[in-house]
């Protein structure tokens, strides 16, 4: 005897998780890296926007001769803005995994600390100042370097699992 049963299926809900997270939520370090990358991307774009950046029409490709200043404070050049754009894109890409996010913050922080050393060592009116940097940039590089390294060192609460059987061999 055949019975006619109707199956009622619960509606499927699909939630899209961030890519590269193996269906887990983004970790705090990934979110931080995404924000940091987004800020660098925005700064790179704003470096080309008249009104936010002075003398955009006279901006040099590189060098201390560039009269352009972001927010009327930070010297910028085309190269400087392109580096910010690239650093932003790399940060956004690095936010895909917790490991790459951590490395982005650590290595990026070290790069900014090296830029601080460069800015302190180079004469700001010398042709060696190709980035270009000024005192405001040096202070910003110090804050970025220390901040990014500190954020990269924050424990994520993720536990490293060990295979005890493998360790006994």
C-alpha positions, 0 to 999 in steps of 0.5 A: 500500500503506497502512501502519498507523503509530502515532504516539507523542506525548510527554506534554505538560507544562504549566508555568504561568508568572507572568502578564504575563511573556510566558512568561519567568520572573519577574525578580529585581525582580518577585520582590522587589516581590512580597515587598515587596507581600506584607509590606505586605499582611500588615502591613495585616492584622496592624494589625487583629489583637488581640494583635499590635496593642494596643487594637484595639477603641479604634482611631481611623479616623485621627489621633494620638489612636489608642491602637493600636500594631502590635507595641507600637511603631508607631502605627496607625489604621484609615486607616494599616492600609488604606493598608498593605493598598492598598500591598500589593495595588498591589505584588503587582499591580505584580510582574506586569512588571519595569517596573511592579515597578521603578516601584512600588519607586521611587515607593513609596520616594519616598513613604516618604521624603516620609512621613519628612519629614512625620513630622519636620515635624509635631508628633506630638501635633498634629491635623496628625498624621493618619497617625499617626506616631511616632519608630519610624515615622519610622525605619521610613519612612527604612529603607523609603524608602532600601531601596525606592529602592535596590532599584528602582535595582538593574540587572536585567541586561536588555539594551535592544535597539536597531534599528541600521537605524532609528537610521541614518535 
